[in-house]
């Protein structure tokens, strides 16, 4: 087998964590390609190296003395090098970084140095070849990831290299300038590398033992999801569940490569397998629950709305004119409700309302704020009768008033709207009815 392994910042925050990672990699000879993140927090009050780099570059850009912050960053890396007893010096690298900061090389360059330097240390520690991601991961002139050029060059590069370290999070534009993915983008790099080498498995190592059925800040010790499909993951990630960068699934999904979310601190745990499709049944009727607060609903009423061609398009045009995206749009015969993010809408509400009136001549518009949306996701729901009924019963028992329910034809997820104040109670009630009673 051929495995690509990506390790998150918490897994590489110190020399002790590096040793755990090294032991994991060396315990399986199939782990041939390693994608490291920048060092994360060593303890709760600590600062991530990426944030230190942003701060340092901001000081340089403002023309103030940034030497003290750069020294702190250097000390973080030297602490790791010393703890690993490596014969390695990053002095020349830091001279280059200092000069590039003075030359205003850009915040993307600054942020990328966290992964770049950690990659050098990792390659030295493992005895693997180091490959600068800027030479194999490419973006176009508009800053969009160039998947095909990357695939062609990266796969050719790695074809003759048995074991390598490729830093995560960044690549380069056509002119050579460094460009980063969004925060958490090392997950994406790992996926890109897995596709390039036609890996059998992409292991993503972090500080949790896989995806959880619900947010542990709301549910104490929630169950772990053993297997989840890409579609289910997309639904949960969209509604706020964040263990893996949501763009990380696309390269491996195309190639049919599964992802295994694993815990660096508990490598014996099976973690979560993310797959295209599976015959395995979920342990519960649902796979997971996720949600977000801070929505507004606009309920638009107009007699004979259903027979007016283009009505929905006109309503959405009013939001589009003000650069506001909608989340959900359930409708009835004479009513249509649009859910949007409250922070985006508040400053433009009167302009949007005026446009809806001009475009559609509604009979009435009603606005309700401070709402939350909850996604109940599961491939097993379509095979079980009464799922929606059980959700309603659980919410009623918890005295939660349902403001909206929307189910797609795929029967993969049910979206429920509740008031912000009922958000936690609603998630607990749904978790209890589907998971706790089965434990």
N, C-alpha and C positions, 0 to 999 in steps of 0.2 A: 504493500500500500504506500501511498504518498500523501502526507498530511501537511497542511499549512497551519501554523499556530500563531495566533495574535495574542499579545498580553497587554492588558490595560495598565493605566498609570498606577493604580494601587498595588498591582502585582510587581511593579518595578520601582517602588518609591525608595527603597533602601538596599543596602548590600544583602541583608538577610532575606529580603524578598527576591532579589536576584538569584540567590542560592536555591531557593525553592523552585524558581523558574528553571534554572539550569538542571536541577534534579529531574523535573518533569520532562524536559526535552530529552535528556539523555536516557531516560527510562524506556523510551520508545524510539527505535532507530528509524521509524517511518516519519518522524517529525523532522522534516528536512528543510523547511523554509519558515523563517521566524520574522514576525512583524511586531516590533516593539512600539509602545507609546512613550511619551515623555514621563519622567517621574511624577507621580501624584503625591497625595498627602501621606506623610508618615504617621500623623496623628490628627485628631479632629481640628485642632487650631492651626495646623500647618498650612502652607501655601503651595499650590501646584506650580511646578516649574514653568508651565506654559503661561500662567498668570504673571509669574515673576518676569518672564521675557517680554510680555506685553507692557508691563510697568516700566521695565528698563528702556524699551524702545520709545515709549511715550516721553520719557525723560530726555532721551537723545534727540527726538524730533522737536522738543520744546527748547532745545539749546542749553539745557541744564546739565550739570555733572551727573553722569549715570554710572560712574566707576564703582560706587559702593554697591549698587544693585547687581551689577555684572559680577562683582567679586563674590557676592552671596550665591549667585547661580553657580559660579565655578566651584565654590566650596561644596555645594550639594553633590556635584559630580565627583569631585575629588574624594569625598567621603565614601561614595560607592566604590570607586576604584581602590581605595585603601582597604576597605572592608573585604574586597574580593582578592586582595594581594596580587594585583595585576601590575606588570611592568608597562605602564601606559601613561603617556602625558597628553593632555588636551591643550597645552599652552599655546601652540600654534593655531589651533582652531579658535581659541578665544581671542587671539590677536586679530584673526580674520573677521570674527564677529564684531569686535570693537570697531574696526575700520568700516565695515559695512553699515553699522549703526550710524556712525558719523557721516557716512555718505547717503544716509536716508534710503536704505535699500528696500524699505517697506515693511509694514506690520506682518504680512504673510511670511516674509523671510525670517523675521524675528521669531514668530511663533513656531516655525518649522524646526528651529535649531534644537528644541527640546527632544524631539524624536531623532533628529540627525545625530546628536551627541550620544544619546542612549543607544542608538544602533551601533555606533563605533565601539562602545563598551561591550555590548552584547556579543558582537562578532568576535572581539578579542577574547572574551570570557569563554565562549563556546569553541573557538577555533574554526568558525565559519567564515566564508567570504562576505565582506561588506559591500553592498550595492547602494549607492546614493539614489534615493527615489526620484530625484530631479532628473536622472539620466534615463529613467524607464517608465515614469508615470507622466502623462501629458494632458495639458489643457489647451483649448484653442485660444485664439486672440481675444475672444469675448469672455474668457475665464470659465468656459464650460468644459467638463471632463470629456476628453477625446478617447472614447472606449476602444475604437478599432486600431488607432495608431499605437495606443498603449499595449493592446493585446498582441499586435504584431511584433513590436520591439521587445517587450518584456518576455514573451514566450521564447523568442529567439535567444535572448540573453541567458535565460535560465536553463535552456535546453542542454547546455554544456557545463552547468554548475550543479553539483550534487547537493550541496548544502549552503544556504545563504541567509543573510540577515538583510531585510529591506525595511527601512524605517517607515512608519505609517504617517498619515495625515497630510502629506504634501507631494507635489510634483512640480512641473515647470511649464510655463507658457512657451510658444514658439520662439520668443526672443531670449529665452533662458531664465527669465525672472521666475522666482519661486511663487507658486500658487498653492494655497491650502484648501482642503475640503472644509466643511463646517465643523464645529467642535464635535469631537467624538469620531472624526473621520478616519482614524486608524482602523476602525472596523471595516470601512470601505476598502482601504488598501489591502487588508487581509483577503477580502473577497475577490479583489482584482487579481491578486497573486494566485489565489486558488484556481481561478479560471485559467490563468496563463499557463499553469503547469499541469492542467487537467487533474487536479487533486482528487483523491477519493473522499477526503473529508477536510472541512475547514473547522478547526477548533478555535473558539473564541474564549480566552481565559480572563476571568474577572474576579470580583470579590463576593459573588453570590453563586449558589449552586443551581443556576438556571432561572428560567422565567417562573414567576409565582402567579398563582391563580388570581390574586388580588394584591393591592398595595399594602406592604407590611406596616406602613404608618397608620393604616386604618384597621387592618385585620392582624391580630397577633399570630405569628407563626403560620402564615397561609401555606397551603399545599403547593408543592412544586409541580409544574406542568412537565410531564416526561416527554411527550411528543406533541409538536404543534406544526401546522402547515404554514407555508408562506402567506397564504391568504388570511388565515387567522391572525398571524403575527402582524400583518399590515393593519388590520382593523384595530388591534389592541395598541400598537405603536402610535397610530393616528390619534387615538384617544388618550395618549399620555403615558402608556407603559414604556419605560425606557431602560432596557438592558443592552440593547443593540441599536446602533445607528440605523434608521429605517431605510437608508439607501444601500445598506450593505447586502441586502438580499438579492438585488438585481443581477449582478455579474454571475453569482453562483446559481441562481435560479435558471438562467439561460443554459448553463452547463449541466444542470441536474446534480449539483454537488450539495450534499447536506451540510448543515452547520450544527456543531455541538457546543452549547454554552456550558463552560466548566468553571469550577471554583479553584483558584490557585492555592488557597489555604486549606481546601478539602478535596484534593485531587481524586480521592477514591469515590466521591459522589458521582453518580451517572450524569447529572446535569439534564439539560433539555436538548432534544434533537429537533431541529427545524428542517422540514422536508417538503418536497413538492406535493406529495400525496401519500396516504398511508391506509392500510386496512386495519391498523390498530385502533381500537375503540378508546375514546377518552375515559379516564377513570371516573369522570362525572358527566352528567348531561351537558354541562358547559365546559369550555376550555379555560376561559378567563373572563375577568371583569376589569374594566378600566373606565376612567371618566375625567372630565374637566369641568371646572366652574367658570363662571363669567360669561354667560350668554344672554342675549336679548331675543325675544320673539316678537315678530310683527304679524298680527293676525288681520288679514285683509278680507273684507266681506263685500260681495257684490252679487246681486240677483242675476241668475242665468250666466254666471261666470263660466260654467262648463261648456257653454255653446259659443263662447267668444274666442275665436281663433287667435292665437298669439298672446293671450292674456299673461301666461306665465313668463314668456319671454320679455314682455314689457315691464313686468315687475322686477325681474332680475336686471334689466337694463338700468333701472334706477340705482341699483347698488353698484353696478359696473361703472357707471359714470363717476362714482366717488371712490373707486378703487377698493371696494369692500367685497370680500368673498363670503358666500353663504355656506353654512354647514349642512343644514337639512331643510327640506321643504315639503312637509306633509300637507295634504289637501283634502277638501271635501267637495261637494257639489257647488256650493256657493261660497266656500271659504278657502283661503290659501295662507299657510303660515310659513314664515321664513325665519330661520334661526341664524344669527350672526354673532360674532365676538363683540361683547359689550365695549371694550376699550377702543376698538376700531370704529364703532358706530356712534358713540356718545357725542363726539365733536362734530358729527355731520348729520345728526338725526333730522333736523328740520329741513335741510336741503334734500335729503333722501325722501322724506315724507312729501315734500312739495313736488318732487319729480314723479313719485308714484301717483299722486292725484292728477297731475297733468297727463301722464301717460295712460292711465287706466280708468280714471273717474270712478273710484270705489265708493260704495255706500258708507263704509265705516272702516277705520283702521284702529286697532287696539294694540298697545305696546305693553309688554311685561318684561321687567329686567330682573337681574340677579338670579338667573337660572343656571342649572348644571345639566350636562348631558352624560349619560352612562351607557357604555356599550357592553352588552352581554353577548359574548362570542363563543361559538362552538359548532364544529362540524357534526356533532352528534345530535344537535337540536332538531334537525329535520326528521330524524327517525323516532323522535319521542313526542307523543301527543300531549297537549296541555302545557307546554313550556311557558307560553305567555300567561296562561291562567295562573300558574304557580308563582310567576313573578308578581302579578297583580295581587294575589293573595298574601304573599310575603310582605309587600309594601303596605298593603292595607293594615295588616297586623302590626306593623311598625309605625302606623299613623303617618305614613308618607303619602302626600297627595301627588298623583301623577299628572303632569302638565301636558305630556306628549308621549306617544309611542309610535315607532316607525320600524317596520320590518321589511327588508329587501326580499326579492323573489328567490334569492339563493338560499334563504333561510339559514344563513351563516351567522347573522347577528341581529340583535334587537336593540334599538336605540331608545332610551327612556329619558324624558325630560322631567326634572324635579327642581324645586327651589334650592338655591345654594345652601341654605341652612339644613336641608334634609339630605345633603349629598352623602355624608359619612353613614348616616343611619340607613340610607337606601342600599349602599354597597354591603353593609353588614347583613341586612335582611336577605339580600339576594345570595350572598355567600352562604349564609346559614341554611337556606332552603335547599340549595343544590350540593353543598359540600359538607358542612358540619354534620348534617343528619346522616350522611353516608360513612362518616369516619368511625 
